Amino acid sequence: MTKPLVSVCMPCYNASCYVLDAVNSILVQSWDNIELIIVDDGSTDDSAALLSSVCDSRVKFIQQANRGQCAAANRAFAEAQGLFLKFFDADDVLSPGTIESQILILGEREDAIASSQWGRFYGDDLSSFRLNPEPVWCNLSATDWLVQAWRYAQPMMQCGLWLIPREILERAGGWDESLSLINDFEFFARLLCHAEEVCFTPNARLYYRSGIPGSLSSRKTRAAAESAFYSILKGTGHLLARRSDAEARLSCANMMQNFLYTFYPAHPDLRTAIAQRVAELGGSDLPPPGGPLFQRASRLIGWKSARRLQRLAGRA
């Protein structure tokens, strides 16, 4: 096997506090035949200045007006030359042997995608890191991975987990630039539905930074809700086009039901449309998420009333 080039595509927006940690975790990879393509998406902090100071011939730095994470990822992909690609957020960290381990597990396969371990850490404190083992940490057919990961509506589909053969990306297409919140859900659902297998790589590890104020995942605006709505409908649609057995329908319904739990009581039009789709798929068995007090209140007054009380308490 020749040593193929791996392209790491990194969108960046106002990540000056973290971006050099992310960059360094790529540049110290044991697999040295890499290129790192960083697209600064109109940052208004010091991100561009910091990235301009990185001196490494493997780094290509591009600046563009703000167009969103998906557009920045697509710009990086358009510049990429590698036979394998990894998309990577500007605030995460990769263990040094990740890319090499994923390359070796894929070999010359062009019909499989490599996944990895992951866990959270908070702020700048790597000592807070804890692995988050999941049932999908094994080799699975691509559609089985989606069905299992979505079963309880808490899938981890973050971009740094995956190493993707160019062949699959070119068939599946790039990021959907109409999406913002949970855009990775739709994108990786589509990629996996163009693959045959997910190869789990136990020696690869993503350090996922959590608790960042103002992060995309924390938004609950109308625009964010619409993005989540369309991402879930499109992503589940990709799976159902490949298989529509009872297990697949239930996992898709549970992903939709979780949207109802997350956004209730806001956006009734979106919730009504999602609820109708859940019914068409045969219903959901997903319980409403929440702590002990919420669960106790749900049993007494129903989850909707309990959620309203929870929202009121949060505002207070």
N, C-alpha and C positions, 0 to 999 in steps of 0.2 A: 504494500500500500504506500503510495506517495504521501507526502505530508501536505494535506490540503490547507488552503487559506481559509481562515475563519474571520468573518466580518461581524464586529460587534457594533450595533446601531444604538446610539444613545441620544434621545431627545433631552433637552435641558431647558427648563424655565424657572428662573429665580431659585436656583439650588446652590447658591454660593456657599452656604454653610456646610454642604455635604458633598458637592460634586467631585472634589479632588480625591476624597476617599473612594468614590465609585470608580474614578479613572484609574487610580493606583491599583485597585483590586483587579482591573483588567490587564494593566501593563505588567504585573508580576505573575501572570499566569504561566504555568510550566509549559504550556503549548505556546511556543513563541511565534509561530507563523500566523499572526493575527493582524488585523487592521481595526482601529477604533475610529468610527465616524461619529462625531459629535455635532449635533445640530442645535444651536442656541436659538430658541423660538421667541426672539424679541424680549429677552430678560431685561428687567429694569434694575436689577441689583448688580453685584460685582461678578456674576458668573462669567460673562464674556471676557473680562480682564483676566480672571484666574485661568480660564481655559486657554487664552492666547499665550500664556506664559509656559504652557506645557511643552517641553522640548523632547520630542520622541518622533522619529521618522514614521512610526506606525500610526500616528494620530493625524486625522484629517478633521479640521475644525471649520464649520460652516455657520454663518449667521443669516437669519432671515427674519422678516417681520412676523409678529405673533399670528399664528394660524392654528394653533392647537397641537396637542401631543401627537395625534394621529398623522397630521400633515408633516410634522417634524420627523416622525418615524419613517414615513414614506419617502421623504427627501433623503434620509440616510440610506434607506434600501436602494434608492435609485443610484446612489454613488458607490454602493458596495460591489466588490469584485469576488468575494469568497464563494466557495462551493457550499459552505455551511454558514448559517447566520444565527446570531443571538441578539434579541432586542433587550435593552437593559435600561432601567430607570436610573436617573442621576442622583438618587439618594440611597441606593442599596449597595451591598458589598457582596463579592463572590469569593468563595474559598479558592486558594491558588491552583488546585489541581482540577477544578471543575471542567474547564473546556477540554483538557486532555482526556479526562475520564469519559466524557460524553462522546468525544470523537472515537475513542477506542471501542466503546460499546456499540456504536452505530456501524463502524467499519465502512464498508462501501455501499451500505444500504441507502437507497433513495426513497424508500416507501415507509420509513419509520422516523419518529421524532423522539429525541432523548429528553427525559425529565430528570429532576433532581430532588434531593432533600431540601427542606426549608424550615426556617424558624424566625421568630420575631426578636428584635431588640429595640430598645427605646432610647430616643435622643442620640447621644454620642456614646452611650454606655454599652459596649459590646459584652460586658460581663452579665448584662441582663438577658443575653441571648438564650433562648430555649428552643430545642427542636420541637416540631409539631407533627409527629407521625400520623399518617393517614392510611386508610385501607388501600389506596391506589399506589402505594409505594411498592410496586411490583410490576413485572412485565404484563401488559394487558393489550388486547386488541384496542384500537383507537376508540371505537364506539363503546366498548365495555368501560373504558376509562371514563368517558363522559357520563354514562349512566350511573356508575358508582360514585363519581365525584359530585354529581348533582343530586344524589338521592336525598340528602338532608339539607340541600340548598346552601351549603357553605363551602363551595369549591374554591381551591386556591389555583388560579390560572394566571398568576402574575408572570410578566414576560421573561424575567430573568431565569425562570425554571428551565426553559426549553432551549435545545439546540436543534436547528431546523435545516434539513437539506434544501438547497436552492430549488431543486426540482419541485418540491412540494409547495414552496412559496410562490413560484411562478404559476403553478396551476391554480392555487387557491386565491391569489391576488393579495393586494396590500391591505393596510388598515382602512377602515371605513371612516372617512373624515367628517361625516355627519354626526359622529358619536363622541362623547366626552366621558361621562361617568360609566364605569365598568365596560369601557370599550374593549378591554382585553378579553372579556367573556365572549363576545361575538367573534373576535378575530381568531382566538385559539379554538373555539368550537368549529369554525370554518376550516382551519388548518387540519385539525384532527380528523375531520370528515373527508379530507383529501389524503389521509395517511392510512396505513394498515395496522400499525402497532405503535404503542408507546413503550420505549425501553427505559426502565427505571435505572438510574445511575447512583448507587449508594455512596460512592466516594465523591459525589458532587454536592455542593451545598450553597444555597442562597441565604444570605443574611438580610432579612426584610425589615427595613426601618419603619417603625410605627410611632404613632403619637405626634406627628408633625402638624402644628397648627395650620389651618387653611388648606390642607391637602385636598386633592381632587376627590378622594374617596369620602371625605367628610361633608361634602356639599349636599344640600337638600333643597336647592332652588327648583323652580319649575323646569328650567332648561336641563338641570341634572336629572330630574325625574323623567323627563321625556327621553333623555339619552338611555337611562336604565331600562325604560319601557321598551324602546326599539331594540336595544342590544339583547334583551332577554328574548323577545319575540323572534328576532333574526337568528340568534344563536341556537335556540331550541328548534327553530325551523330547519337549520342545517342537519341536526341529528335526526329529526323525524323524517327528513327526506332520505336518509340512509337506512333507518329502521324505525318501525312504528309498533313494535311489540308492547305488551303491557308494561314491562319494566321501563322501557324508554319513555312511554307516555306518562307514567307516574313521576319519574325523575323530572321531566319537563314541567309537569303540572306543579311540582313542589317548588321549582325555581320561580314560577309565576306567582304561586301563593306567597312566597317570601317577599315578593314585591308588594303585595297587599299589606303584609304585616309591617314592612319597613316604612311605607309612606302614609298609612292610615293615620288620621282621617283626611289628609290633603289629597288633592288631585282626583276627585271622584270620577271624572271622565276616564282617566287612565285606568283607575282601579276597576271600573265597570267593564271595560274592554278586556282586561286581564282575567277578571272573574269569569267572564263568558268563555274565554279560551280554556280556563281550568276545567269548567264544566264539560266542554266539548271533548276534552282528553280523558274524561271519566272521573274527575275529582282528585283531591289531594289528601294525603294523610299527614301533612306536616303540621306539628303543633306550633303555636305562636311562641317565639323566643322571648325570654325575659327571666329575671331573677325570681327568688322565692316569693317575694311580696307580690310581684306581678302575677305569678302563677296562682297564688292563693286568691287574689282578686278576680282572676279570670274564671276560676271555678265558681265564685259567688255571683258575679254580675256579667260574665261573658268577656271575651278578650277585647272586643271593641270598646266597651265602657272602661275596662281596665287600662287600655292604651290611652284613651282620652284623659283619664286621671293621671296617668304617667306623664303625658305631655304637659298638662297643667302644672304638675309638681315641678317638672323640669324648668318651665318658664318662671315659676315662683322662686 
